[in-house]
Amino acid sequence: MSKKLLDGKVCLVTGAGRGIGKMIAERFAEEGAFVYANGREEGCITNEKVTPIYFDITDSNAVKQAVLHMKKECGRIDVLVNNAGVVTNELLGTVSKEKMRNMFEVNVFGLIELTQIIATRMMVKQKSGSIINVSSIVGVEGSKGQAAYSASKGAVIAFTKSAAKELACHQIRVNSVAPGMTDTERLQVTGKEQYRNLISEVGMGRLATPLDIANACLFFAADLSEYITGQICVVDGGNNTMSRDLYEIRYV
């Protein structure tokens, strides 16, 4: 039997209850990893090939307890995928401070705190590890109608680059995968019609799938990328749509 890409690795994937996170967890398990799949709500993780672990990444005490639990069970975390995130689309003139605060609590502060704990309490001692932060193409290029969300994902990208420099001496890699428009359940429910007319401007003629994003994460999780850190991998199929408006901006 041929060796799988993640044989023997212990991985934690946050926001794994659906969409991209669910696919990342499943893909990692297929490649031989022992996967802790994180969700906030009990029962949202249903795949028998992964191990559910429920906690809110914005709850500091819950995060610490979860890390202690994983350390006690496995003694190590080889791969951390910071995928949990929230998004709201608001025009600049109507950005809600409450929604903005919530996005930064999850997308930035929770991500940084979990990375701190996993890196310092486990990966530094192991002298190895791969941290993968799921950001977004809008964090690279910006997007009208998504100023606050773009700012939060831009912060993730800046953090990725800084953490990569700081942790390289411990043989810990930190990279980011930045998806373009991805055909997830959320998009199907809330916004597919909005984006349908933009698909023709994607070079490959389709939206990304969660599997496309999961495969990019797999590359950074595996030893194939053992000399790569501080990089932002945009997965967008040759997307030119960010040059166009997702919204008709009107200020009253």
N, C-alpha and C positions, 0 to 999 in steps of 0.2 A: 504494500500500500504506500503510495507516495505521501510525503510529508505535506501537511497543510500549512498555509501561510502563518497561521496564528497558533499552531500547536503549542500547548504549555503556557500560553499567555492568559493572564487574568485581566479582564477589561471591565470598566464601568462606563455605561452610556446613559447620560441623563436625557430626560424627555423622551423616553422610549415607548410610550404608550401608543403612539400612532405615527403615521407619516414617515418623515426622514429618520427619526430616532428609532422607530420600530424596525425599519429596514436595516439600519446600521447594526443593531443588536443581532438581528437574524443572520445577516451576512457574516458577522464576526463568528457567530456560533458555527456556521457552516464551514468556516475555515479553521475550526478546532479550538477556538478560545472558550474559556469559562467566562461567561458574560453575566455581570450584574446589570440588569435592566431597570433603570430608575423611573418611577412614576410618582406623581403627587397623590393620586387618589387610589386607595386600596382596590385591587381587582382589575386595574386597567392594563396590566401585563398578562397576556394570555398564552404566549408561546411557551411550550413545555421545554424547549431547548435552552432557555435562558432562566436565570434566577432573579425573581422580582425583588426589588428593594425599594420601599416606599418612603420618601421624605421630600420635603419642600426645600429646594436649594436656597431659598431666602430665609430659612429658619436656621440660625447658626447652631443652636443646640442640637437640632435634628441632624444637621450635617455632620457634626462631630461624633454623635452617637453612631451614625451609619458608617462612618469611616472606621471607628473602633470595631464595629461588628465585622466589617470586611477584613480588617487586619487580623482579628482573632480567628476568623474562618480560614483565610487563605495565606495570610502573612505578607501579602504583596499585592500591588496593583501595577501592572505593566503598561496599561493603556487607559487613559482617561479621555472620553469624548464629551466635551461640553456642548451638548446639543439643545438642551432645554431653552426655550425662548418664547417671547410673546411679541405680537405685532399689532399695531393699530395704524390705520391710514387716516391722517388728518392734514388738512391744508394748514399752511403756516399761520394764517390768521385765526385758526380755531384749535390750535394745539392745547389739549387739556393737560394741566400740570399733574393731575391725578394719574392719567394714563401714561404720561411721560415718566413719572416717578416709578410706576409699576414696571415699565419696560426696562428702565435702568436697574431696578432692584433684581430682576431676573436675568436680563441679558448681559449685564456688566458686573454688578456687585456680587451676585450669587456665583457667577462664573469665576470671578477672581478669588473669592473666599474658598470655594471648593478646590481650586487649583493650588492655592497656598497650602491647604491642609494635606492634600494628596502628595504634593511635591515634597514638602518639608518633612512630613512624618513617615513617608514610605519610599518615594522614588530616590531621594537624596541618599538614603541609607543603602538602597539597592545599587546605587551608581548606574541606574538605567531607567528608562521610561519614555513613553511617547504621549504627549498631550495634544489633542486635536480640538480646536475651537471652531465650531460651525458659525460662520459670520454670514455675510450676504454680499452679493454684487453691489447692492445699494450702499454698503459701507465703503466701497471702493470708488464708485462713480456718483453716488447721490441719486436722488429721485424726487421729482416734484410730487408733492402730496405725501411724502414720507420723511419729512425733515427730522422728526424726533427719532423715528426708527433707524434712519440712516446714521444719525449721530450715535446711537447705542451700538450699532454694528461697526461703525468706524472706531469706536473705543475698543471693541473686541480686537480689531486688527492691530491697533497701536499696542495694546497689552500683549498680544501674541509676539510681536517683534521684540518688545522689551524683555519679556519673560524668557524668550529664546536665548537672548544674550546672557542673561543672568544664570540660566540653568545649564548652559552648554558644558561648563566645566565639570558638571556632575553626570555628564553623558545622558542628559534628559533633553529630548527634542520637543519643540513647541511649534506647531504649524497650524494654519487655518485653512478650512475649505469654505469657499464663498460661493454658494449656489446662485444661479440665475433663477428665472421663473421655473418653479417646480410643480408638477401636477400632483399635489397632495390632496387629501380629503378636504382640508380647509379651503384650498383654492376652488375645488369643485363645488363646494357649498356656497362660498361667499364671493368669488370673483372671477370665475372662468370666463364669463361672457365679457367682462371688462378687458381681459387680456387676449381674447380670441383673435381680434383683428391685428394683434402684434406678432402672432406666431410666424407670419410670413417673413418677418424681418430677422428671425433667428436663422443663422446660417445653415443649420442642420434641419430646419423645417419642422421642429417640434419642441415642446416643452421638455425640460429635464424630468426624469423620473426619480423617485427616491432611491432606486438602485444605482443610478448614475452617481448620486452623491455618496452613497454607501461605499461604492467601489473606490472613490477618491480617498475616503477615510481609511479604507482598508490598506491602501498603498502607504499612508503615513503610519498606520499601526504596525505594519509588517517590517521585518528587517530589511526589506528592499530599499527603504528610505533611511537607513541608519546613519547616513552622513548629511542629511537634509534637515535644516531647522530654520525657523524664522521666516518661512515662506507662506505666501497667500495663494492658494490654488483656486482660481476662478473656474467654476464648472457651469458654462452657460451656452455651449453649443454654437459659439460664434454669434453672440447676441448683440445686435445693434439697437435694441429697443430702448435702451436707457437714454438715448439721445432724443427720444420722443416723450411727450407728456402722457402720464397715466391719468392725469386729471386735467380738466379745463380750469385753470386758476382764475378766480374772480375775487377781487377784493372790493368790498362794499364800504 
